[in-house]
Amino acid sequence: MKVIIVMIGGFLGALCRYLVGMWLYNGNGFPIGTLVVNLIGCLFLGWFLSSAMHPKRINANLVLLIGTGFTGSFTTFSTFSVEVVQLVQVGRNGLALLYITSSIGFGLMLAYVGYSLARLKKVEMGQLS
């Protein structure tokens, strides 16, 4: 049953990633679609998993569906890696470096912001001191 839950989430996440990528495609060589989905995923997963850590706050199957399945397939490290290599191969080293630093720097920052937002909400609700 758990595999089916992850599979459903993965299908929905992959579909959303594809649609966002198509919507944001600009043809200028900078992979804005991948950057945006990865940054949204970092913020969301930081918040979601921090929220899920509270006992009985979020059902374990929902964590599998949304955290592992949906977010795991919505975000993509492999596409990020290939796009960096492609930028370097066509001589766009500066753009590749901007993409790497933006992805890692903002990704870590947004994961922390998501985590902090969930913790702040728990403090407001008296669930965390």
Secondary structure, DSSP 8 states (H G I E B T S, - for coil): -HHHHHHHHHHHHHHHHHHHHHHH--SSS--HHHHHHHHHHHHHHHHHHHHHTSTTTS-HHHIIIIIIIIHHHHS-HHHHHHHHHHHHHTT-HHHHHHHHHIIIIIHHHHHHHHHHHHHHHHHHTTS--
